[in-house]
Amino acid sequence: MLRTIVIILAILWILGLITSVGGPIIHLLLVIAVVIVVINLVQGKRIF
């Protein structure tokens, strides 16, 4: 589940860099996803 979200956000982020679609919203969502992954790593949970 988390892997799918990360892949979708990464694709949207790349599209946002290339075509400026989504503006700062996609960058904010990507940062939130990275923070969640780091929190899971610190707590010892599996990422994928």
N, C-alpha and C positions, 0 to 999 in steps of 0.2 A: 504494500500500500504506500509506504513512505517512498519507496524507490520510484513508483509511478509519479508521485507528486514532484519529486526532485527532477525527474526527466522532463516532465511537462514544463516546470518552471525554467529549467535550463534552456529548453527550446524557445520558450517565449522570451527569455532574457536575450538570447542571441538574435531573435527576430527584432526585439526592441533596439538592440544596438545597431542593426543593419538598417531598419526602416523607421525607427522612432515611433513604433506602434506601442501604445500603452503608457508611454511617458515614464514618470518616476514610480508609478504604481508597481510595475513589474520588478523594479529594482528593490523596492520595499518588501515585496513578497519573497524575493530571493534571499534577502538578508534574514527575514523571519525564518525561512526554511533552514538556513545555515545555523542559526541560533538553536533551533529545535534539535538539529542533528548533534551539535556540540553538547547540549544538555543531556541528550540520550547517551552520548559517549561517556560523559563524566559520571553519570549514574550507573554505568555498566550495562546498559541495555544494548541489544543488537540494533544496528541501523537498518539493515535490509532484511 
